[in-house]
Amino acid sequence: MSTRALNEAASAAAAPLSLCSREPHVPADRLVAEMVPPPRFDSVRFDTYLPDPNQPSQYEAVKALSGFAESLGGAHASGGGKRRWFSRKAAAPAGPRGVYLDGGYGVGKTHLLASLWHATPAEPALKAFGTFVELTNLVGALGFQQTVRTLSGHRLLCIDEFELDDPGDTVLVSSLLAKLVEAGVALAATSNTLPGKLGEGRFAAADFLREIQGLSAHFRPLRIDGEDYRHRGLPEAPAPHSDRVVTETAYRVSGASLDDFPHLLDHLAKVHPSRYGALTDDLTAVCLTDVGPVPDQSTALRLVVLADRLYDREIPVLASGLPFDKLFSEEMLNGGYRKKYFRAISRLTALARDAKGLVAQ
């Protein structure tokens, strides 16, 4: 039976929500206000990070980041409405004004970045946390100079999933971070690529070497080794369900969405990736039918962003069709964005496990 027929058969029940019917507009003030760790990482701390006993770099990263947070505890003045972040007794350390967490997917980099945000002794309004795509969109919404003014008053800027996918972003971010460092803002970032290697395999990075090297100069790299903790010691990913099971679950679970996967991929092209978080507002589960291979790289990169936002917000995903490890072609998995694709597979698989409890027994 087709998904359409199943939907009609369930017409007596309350219709589920649909991602494809949503085209959210996110005002600039919300973009700024939401620059905090997402729900999944709201309560994480350094002492809730569980280092792999076989990976000393994970212990070393916790120690280094704890010290970095303490170094940001300088006094600041409040007279005349101007803030002076570092007193003479707590001067900014020499060298790079930021730390850069480099490692494979699933080693807990976002957990550590959010823990640094929580541990930094400043009011939430004086520290910012966002993904790279959210940061570039903030510039688009506010303009470059207003973004500099808005973030220059912060103690710390945390940038998750730092990637440079095109030359325009390279120049934009290089200029922005240089201005913020000059204003005394400390930086922290995560990525699967060392700062000096950003852009490799994606565009002619050599043509923008000066900008990339300028970015690298702002950070002290911290390498974090290890296996994907999301699947460490866990059973294999659950097999996809039937269209019937997915559809019936969507109608039964309050706040669930139901979409045909190919149509969802088409819809994502109509919504800026920075709005994918708003796209999932108030959802309790995402149900997808007819999951199949992603047709091209642009679509694949949009799906990666959606997977990240669903994972951040702890929204389980129930699907029919192909398993998530078959989403991306061998060419994609061997290309310049391979680490992004493996991260998406890892996170979607974890969300598929979370969805097992939604299925009626």
C-alpha positions in Angstrom: 0.0 0.0 0.0 1.3 3.5 -0.9 2.0 6.2 1.7 -0.8 8.2 0.2 -3.3 5.3 0.7 -2.0 4.8 4.2 -2.5 8.4 5.0 -6.1 8.3 3.7 -6.8 5.2 5.7 -5.7 7.0 8.8 -7.8 10.1 8.1 -9.9 9.6 11.1 -6.9 10.3 13.3 -5.3 13.7 13.8 -3.0 14.4 10.9 0.7 14.5 11.7 2.8 17.6 11.1 4.9 18.0 7.9 8.4 19.4 7.5 7.5 20.1 3.8 4.7 22.5 4.8 7.1 24.6 6.9 9.1 27.6 5.6 10.1 29.4 8.8 11.3 32.9 9.0 13.8 33.5 11.8 14.1 37.2 12.9 17.6 38.5 13.6 16.9 39.0 17.3 16.1 35.3 17.6 19.3 34.3 15.8 21.2 36.2 18.5 19.1 35.0 21.4 19.5 31.3 20.4 23.3 31.4 20.3 23.5 29.0 23.3 24.2 25.3 23.4 21.2 23.3 22.0 19.0 21.1 24.2 21.1 18.0 23.9 24.1 19.9 25.3 22.3 22.2 27.7 23.2 20.2 30.8 26.6 18.8 29.8 29.7 19.7 31.8 33.4 18.6 31.8 32.6 16.1 34.6 29.9 14.5 32.5 32.3 13.8 29.7 33.4 10.1 29.7 36.8 9.8 28.2 37.8 6.6 26.5 40.4 5.0 28.8 42.4 4.1 25.8 42.6 7.6 24.5 44.8 9.9 26.6 44.1 12.9 24.3 40.5 12.9 25.6 41.7 13.4 29.1 44.2 16.0 28.0 41.5 17.9 26.1 39.3 18.2 29.3 42.3 19.5 31.3 43.3 22.0 28.6 39.8 23.3 28.1 39.2 23.6 31.9 42.3 25.8 32.1 41.2 27.8 29.1 37.8 28.5 30.8 39.6 29.6 34.0 41.8 32.0 31.9 38.7 33.8 30.8 37.7 34.7 34.3 39.3 38.2 34.4 37.5 41.1 36.0 35.6 43.6 33.9 34.6 47.1 34.6 31.1 48.4 34.3 31.6 52.1 34.4 30.3 54.2 31.5 28.6 51.2 29.9 32.0 49.9 28.7 33.3 46.5 29.5 37.0 45.7 30.1 37.2 41.9 30.0 40.7 41.3 31.3 42.2 43.0 34.3 45.9 43.5 34.6 46.0 40.6 37.0 44.3 38.3 34.5 45.8 39.4 31.3 45.0 37.6 28.1 47.5 34.9 27.5 50.1 35.4 24.7 49.7 33.5 21.5 46.4 32.3 19.9 43.2 33.6 21.4 41.3 30.4 20.8 41.3 26.7 21.0 40.4 24.4 18.1 39.1 20.8 18.8 40.1 18.6 16.0 39.1 14.9 15.7 36.8 12.4 14.1 33.1 12.3 14.4 31.7 10.9 17.7 34.6 11.7 20.0 32.6 14.2 22.0 33.9 17.5 20.6 30.5 19.3 20.8 30.1 18.0 24.4 33.5 19.5 25.3 32.7 22.8 23.4 29.4 23.2 25.2 31.1 22.3 28.5 33.6 25.1 27.9 30.7 27.5 27.3 29.1 26.5 30.6 32.4 26.7 32.5 33.4 30.1 31.3 32.7 32.6 34.1 30.4 35.0 32.3 26.7 35.7 32.1 25.0 33.7 29.2 24.4 37.0 27.4 28.1 37.6 27.2 29.1 34.3 25.5 27.8 32.8 22.3 27.5 29.3 20.9 26.5 28.4 17.4 27.3 26.3 14.4 29.4 27.7 11.5 26.4 28.0 9.2 24.5 29.9 11.9 27.4 32.3 12.3 27.6 33.0 8.6 23.8 33.5 8.5 24.0 35.9 11.4 26.3 38.0 9.3 23.8 37.8 6.5 20.9 38.9 8.7 22.7 41.7 10.7 25.4 42.8 8.2 29.1 42.5 8.9 29.6 45.6 11.0 26.5 45.0 13.2 27.6 41.4 13.7 31.1 42.7 14.8 29.4 45.1 17.2 27.0 42.5 18.6 29.7 39.9 19.3 32.5 42.2 20.3 31.0 42.6 23.7 31.2 38.8 24.4 33.7 37.0 26.5 33.7 33.9 24.4 32.5 32.7 20.9 32.1 29.0 20.4 31.7 27.8 16.8 30.6 24.2 16.3 31.2 22.2 13.0 33.7 24.7 11.6 33.9 24.2 7.9 34.8 26.3 4.9 32.8 25.1 1.9 33.4 28.1 -0.4 35.9 31.0 -0.8 33.3 33.6 0.2 32.9 32.0 3.6 36.7 31.9 4.0 37.1 35.6 3.5 34.0 36.5 5.5 34.9 34.4 8.6 38.6 35.3 8.5 37.7 39.0 8.6 35.0 38.5 11.3 37.3 36.5 13.6 40.1 38.9 13.2 37.9 41.8 14.3 36.6 39.8 17.3 40.0 38.8 18.4 41.1 42.4 18.2 38.1 43.3 20.4 39.3 40.7 23.0 36.8 37.9 22.3 38.1 34.4 23.0 37.4 31.8 20.4 36.7 28.0 20.5 35.8 25.8 17.6 35.2 22.2 16.6 35.9 20.5 13.3 36.9 17.3 11.6 39.7 19.2 9.8 42.7 21.0 11.2 42.5 24.8 10.7 45.4 24.9 8.3 43.6 22.3 6.1 40.2 23.9 5.9 38.8 24.0 2.4 40.9 21.1 1.2 39.1 19.0 -1.3 36.2 21.5 -1.5 37.5 24.4 -3.5 40.8 25.9 -4.7 42.1 26.4 -1.1 45.6 27.4 -2.4 44.0 30.5 -3.9 42.9 31.6 -0.4 45.9 30.3 1.5 46.5 33.7 3.2 43.0 33.8 4.6 43.1 30.2 5.8 46.5 30.7 7.4 45.1 33.8 9.1 42.3 31.7 10.6 44.7 29.1 11.8 46.8 31.7 13.6 43.8 32.5 15.9 43.7 28.9 17.3 45.7 26.4 19.3 44.7 23.0 18.0 43.7 20.2 20.4 43.7 16.8 18.8 41.0 14.4 20.2 41.4 10.8 19.1 39.0 8.0 19.6 36.1 6.0 18.3 32.5 7.1 17.7 31.0 7.0 21.3 27.5 6.9 19.9 28.1 3.3 18.7 30.7 2.2 21.2 29.6 -1.2 22.4 26.1 -0.8 21.0 24.2 -3.3 18.7 23.9 -2.6 15.0 21.6 0.1 13.8 17.9 -0.9 13.7 16.6 -2.0 10.3 14.2 0.4 8.6 10.5 -0.1 9.2 7.7 -0.6 6.7 5.7 2.4 5.3 2.7 1.2 7.3 4.5 1.2 10.6 6.1 4.6 10.0 2.8 6.2 8.9 0.7 4.7 11.7 3.3 5.8 14.2 3.2 9.3 12.9 -0.6 9.5 13.3 -0.4 8.0 16.8 2.4 10.1 18.3 1.4 13.6 19.2 3.7 16.2 17.7 5.3 13.8 15.1 5.9 14.8 11.5 5.4 12.6 8.4 7.1 13.3 5.1 8.1 11.4 2.0 11.9 11.5 1.9 12.4 12.6 -1.7 9.9 15.4 -1.3 11.7 16.5 1.9 15.0 16.7 0.1 13.4 18.9 -2.5 11.9 21.1 0.2 15.2 21.6 2.0 16.5 23.4 -1.1 13.8 26.1 -0.4 14.8 26.7 3.2 18.1 28.3 4.2 20.1 25.8 6.3 20.3 28.3 9.1 16.6 27.8 9.5 16.6 24.1 9.8 16.5 24.3 13.6 13.3 26.4 13.4 12.0 23.9 10.8 11.9 21.3 13.6 10.3 23.5 16.3 7.9 21.7 18.6 8.4 18.3 16.9 8.5 15.2 19.1 9.5 12.8 16.3 10.3 12.8 12.5 8.8 10.0 10.5 10.1 9.5 6.9 8.9 7.1 4.2 10.8 5.9 1.1 14.3 6.8 2.3 16.7 6.3 -0.5 20.1 7.5 -1.9 20.8 11.2 -1.9 21.0 12.3 -5.5 23.8 14.9 -5.4 26.3 16.7 -3.2 24.3 19.9 -2.7 21.4 17.9 -1.4 23.6 15.7 0.7 25.1 18.8 2.5 21.7 20.1 3.2 20.7 16.8 4.7 23.8 16.8 6.9 22.7 20.1 8.4 19.2 18.8 9.1 20.7 15.7 10.7 22.8 17.9 13.0 19.8 20.0 14.0 17.6 16.9 14.7 20.5 15.4 16.8 21.0 18.7 18.7 17.3 18.8 19.6 17.1 15.1 20.4 14.3 14.4 17.9 14.0 10.7 17.1 13.8 9.6 13.5 11.7 6.7 12.3 12.1 5.7 8.7 11.3 3.2 6.0 13.3 2.5 2.9 17.1 2.1 2.9 19.1 2.2 6.1 20.9 5.4 6.8 24.3 4.0 6.0 23.2 3.8 2.4 22.3 7.4 2.0 25.5 8.6 0.5 27.4 7.2 -2.6 30.9 5.8 -2.4 32.1 8.8 -4.3 30.6 11.1 -1.7 32.1 9.0 1.2 35.5 9.2 -0.4 35.4 12.9 -1.3 36.2 16.2 0.5 33.0 16.1 2.6 33.3 12.5 3.8 33.7 13.4 7.4 30.4 15.4 7.3 28.6 12.4 5.7 30.0 9.9 8.3 28.9 12.3 11.1 25.4 12.5 9.6 25.2 8.7 9.3 26.3 8.3 12.9 23.8 10.9 14.3 20.9 9.6 12.2 21.6 6.1 13.3 21.6 7.2 17.0 18.2 8.9 16.4 16.9 5.8 14.7 17.7 3.9 17.9 15.9 6.5 19.9 12.8 6.0 17.8 12.5 2.3 18.5 10.4 3.0 21.6 7.8 4.9 19.5 6.7 1.8 17.5 3.7 0.1 18.9 4.5 -3.4 20.2 
